[in-house]
């Protein structure tokens, strides 16, 4: 059951829709890119705040207690941290029209499947995706942030 099926969509409180044909495939593709970018920026800033703010660090440090990260550590967070990380699912439909299944699958794939890779302790060879890649976050990010105190940690690694 989606938010649209609960009545939010029919009352037009948000812009969630179920039929791709309502906006067309070109809009659907563009909105997916917008959703992906919004989520990436949102997660990056939230994670940055958690590493720089001493109160948010108290919530977030639970996630960094894993000395040997595992795919399970991607969901090992304080409940408030999880809520804030998941809130784009509630925010995005109020910002722009978005296909309901695309919204849920994007968050499942990006936040959990990609997150499981990031916390699996496996990295690709240097030429594909390395710890020094200028744009992509890799599994190395978790080990990269551990040795420093919370506020100094953010200075070394804004993305992770």
LINGI-V357743 format. One record per residue. N is the residue number from 1. D_CENTER is the distance of its C-alpha to the mean C-alpha in whole Angstrom. Layout:
n=N d_center=D_CENTER
n=N d_center=D_CENTER
This chain:
n=1 d_center=22
n=2 d_center=20
n=3 d_center=20
n=4 d_center=22
n=5 d_center=25
n=6 d_center=25
n=7 d_center=26
n=8 d_center=24
n=9 d_center=24
n=10 d_center=28
n=11 d_center=28
n=12 d_center=26
n=13 d_center=24
n=14 d_center=21
n=15 d_center=21
n=16 d_center=20
n=17 d_center=22
n=18 d_center=23
n=19 d_center=25
n=20 d_center=24
n=21 d_center=28
n=22 d_center=27
n=23 d_center=26
n=24 d_center=26
n=25 d_center=24
n=26 d_center=24
n=27 d_center=22
n=28 d_center=20
n=29 d_center=19
n=30 d_center=19
n=31 d_center=17
n=32 d_center=14
n=33 d_center=14
n=34 d_center=14
n=35 d_center=11
n=36 d_center=9
n=37 d_center=10
n=38 d_center=9
n=39 d_center=6
n=40 d_center=6
n=41 d_center=9
n=42 d_center=7
n=43 d_center=5
n=44 d_center=8
n=45 d_center=10
n=46 d_center=9
n=47 d_center=9
n=48 d_center=12
n=49 d_center=14
n=50 d_center=14
n=51 d_center=16
n=52 d_center=18
n=53 d_center=19
n=54 d_center=21
n=55 d_center=21
n=56 d_center=17
n=57 d_center=17
n=58 d_center=19
n=59 d_center=17
n=60 d_center=14
n=61 d_center=17
n=62 d_center=17
n=63 d_center=14
n=64 d_center=16
n=65 d_center=19
n=66 d_center=19
n=67 d_center=21
n=68 d_center=21
n=69 d_center=17
n=70 d_center=17
n=71 d_center=15
n=72 d_center=15
n=73 d_center=14
n=74 d_center=10
n=75 d_center=11
n=76 d_center=14
n=77 d_center=13
n=78 d_center=15
n=79 d_center=15
n=80 d_center=15
n=81 d_center=12
n=82 d_center=10
n=83 d_center=11
n=84 d_center=10
n=85 d_center=6
n=86 d_center=8
n=87 d_center=10
n=88 d_center=9
n=89 d_center=10
n=90 d_center=13
n=91 d_center=13
n=92 d_center=13
n=93 d_center=16
n=94 d_center=18
n=95 d_center=17
n=96 d_center=18
n=97 d_center=20
n=98 d_center=17
n=99 d_center=18
n=100 d_center=17
n=101 d_center=17
n=102 d_center=15
n=103 d_center=12
n=104 d_center=12
n=105 d_center=12
n=106 d_center=10
n=107 d_center=7
n=108 d_center=9
n=109 d_center=9
n=110 d_center=6
n=111 d_center=4
n=112 d_center=8
n=113 d_center=10
n=114 d_center=9
n=115 d_center=8
n=116 d_center=11
n=117 d_center=13
n=118 d_center=12
n=119 d_center=13
n=120 d_center=16
n=121 d_center=18
n=122 d_center=19
n=123 d_center=19
n=124 d_center=21
n=125 d_center=24
n=126 d_center=24
n=127 d_center=25
n=128 d_center=22
n=129 d_center=19
n=130 d_center=20
n=131 d_center=19
n=132 d_center=21
n=133 d_center=19
n=134 d_center=19
n=135 d_center=15
n=136 d_center=14
n=137 d_center=12
n=138 d_center=14
n=139 d_center=15
n=140 d_center=17
n=141 d_center=15
n=142 d_center=15
n=143 d_center=19
n=144 d_center=19
n=145 d_center=18
n=146 d_center=20
n=147 d_center=23
n=148 d_center=23
n=149 d_center=23
n=150 d_center=20
n=151 d_center=21
n=152 d_center=23
n=153 d_center=20
n=154 d_center=18
n=155 d_center=20
n=156 d_center=20
n=157 d_center=17
n=158 d_center=14
n=159 d_center=11
n=160 d_center=11
